Amino acid sequence: MFPTVQHKETISHEILLTHFKKNKVEIAKAITKPFPFFESLRDHALITEELYNDSQEACKDLVPVGRVVYHILCHLEKTFDQSLLQALFSRVHLKEYPDLIQVHRSFKNVIEDKHFSWECDREETHEMPSTQPSCERELSTHENLVQSCAVGLMDMQKTISSCSPRINKEASKQGQHVTKHLK
């Protein structure tokens, strides 16, 4: 039996979620000030108005921004999906928080590795002989669904990639000035 695309999507989601969990500290450390991060999450309906207000209040009470961000990331982990990654690695965030660029690259690598893995699975599936009409139908359906999922991942990768050259150039221009300005 061939794995279903739903199973592959679950694996993909799990891989991205696991990578997100492993990188929460790095993400939190990269977010050095509340604006525009908190507002962006609120505007994309990723956090509630209540969590937004509580987070702003915590920062006013001198709780380190990184700890507040980590708390938000723990909350977001429970409802993790790709829209979070798109908001997290938006152009605005990558420009405002240059330390996110490296974390962004790590997610891009995970996506590329997963896409390559799917392509290898697809090639192996092509080489397998089909002995029954039902297997042929299942194979055809499986290939079409895997291809559509791979296209979705590639679209996300293109979105992420389109940010990288401009962000890298901007980050290198700002260099130490950004760090001094944020303090």
N, C-alpha and C positions, 0 to 999 in steps of 0.2 A: 504494500500500500504506500502511496505517496503522501507526504505530509500536506495538510491543507494550508491554503494561504492564510486562513485565520490563525493557524498555529504559527506560521512564519511571522505574521504581524505581531502576535503575542510575544514571540521571541525578540523581535526587533524592539518592541515597546519595553520589554524587560531589560534588554541590553542598554538602551538609552536611559532607562530609569536607574539601573545599577550604576551607570557612569555618572549620572546626575548625583546620586547618593554619595559616591566616592569623591565628588568634586565640590560638595557644598561648602566646605571650609575655604577652598580656593576662591570660589565665587564670592562668598561673604567677605573675604579679605580684600578682594578686588573692588568691592563697592565701598568707597571711602566717604561718601556723603549721601544723604537721603534723596536729594533732588538730582536727577529726574527719576531715579529708580522706583521709589515708592509710588510716585504719581503715575508712572507708566504701567506698573502692575495694576493699580486701581483703574486706570483708564481702559485697560484691556480686560477688565472684570476678572482678573486672576486673584485679586484679594478683595475682601469686602471693605466697605467704608469704615467699619468698626476696626478691622485689623490695621487699616491705613492710619486711622486716628491714634490707635494704641501705639503703633510704631513711631509715629511723629512725637507723641508724648514721651515715649521712652528715650528718644534722642534728646529731647529738651531736658529730661531728667539726667542727662549725661551718661546714659547707658551707651557703651561704644557702638558705633554704627554697625560694625561687623557682627556683633552679637545680635543686634536687632535684625539684621539681614538674615543671619543664620536661622533665627526663629521663623522668619517669613518663609525661608526655603524649606524648613521642616514642614510647615503648613502646606506649602505647594507640592511637596513630595506626595502627599496623600491623594492629590487629584492630577498628578503629573500627566501631561500630554505634550505633543509637539508645539502647540501654541505657546506654551511656556518658554520653550527654547527659542522660538521666533522672537518673542518679546525680550527675553533675556539678552539675546545677541543682536538686538536691533542696532542700526547704525548709530543712533544717538547714544546708546549705552557703550558701544565699543569706542566711540570717540570720547565720551565723558570719563570712562573707566578703562584706560589702556591695559591694565593688568588682566582684563577679561579676554584680551586677544588670544593669549596662550590657552586659556580654558576653551575658548571658541574653537581653536585649532584641534584640540583633543576630541571635541564632539564631531568635528568635520572628519577626523580620521576614523572614528568609530563608524560613522555613516558610510564612508568609503569602503572600509573593511567589510561591512555588512553587505553592501551592494556587490562587492567582488565575490563574496561568499554565495550570494544568491545567483550570480551569473554562473559560477562553477556548478552549483546544484542544477541549474537549468541545463547546462551542457551535458552533465551526467544523465539527466532525465532524457534528453534527446537520444543518447546512445543506447538506452535500455530498450530491448525489444518489447513490443506490445503483443500479447498473445490473445487477448480477448477484446471484442468491441467495447465493452464497458471500461476496460483499462485504457483504451485509446481515447474514449471520451473524457475520462478522468484526467489523463495526461494533458489533453488539449485544454481543458478547463484550468488545470493547475498552472500550465505555462502562461495562459492569458492573465490569470490573476497575479502570478508572481511578477510578470512583466509590468502590470499596472502598478504594483507596489514599488517595484524598482524605479519606475518613472516618478512616482511620488517622492521617493527618497532623493532622487536626483534633482527634482525641483527644489526640495529643501536645501540640498547641497549647493545648488546654483545661487539661491538666495543668500546663504551664508557666505559663499565664495565671493559674491559681488561686493560684500562689505570689506573683505580682507585687504585688497591693495590700497584702497583709500585710507583705511584705518591705520595700516602699517606706516604709510607715508606721514599721516598726521601725527601718529604717536612718536615717530622718530623726530619730527620737527619740534614737538612740545617737550620731549625729554624730561629733564629734571624740573623744568618750569612748572609742569602740571603738579608734580609732587609738592613743591613748595607752595603753590597756590592753594592746594587742598588743605594744607595744615592751617 
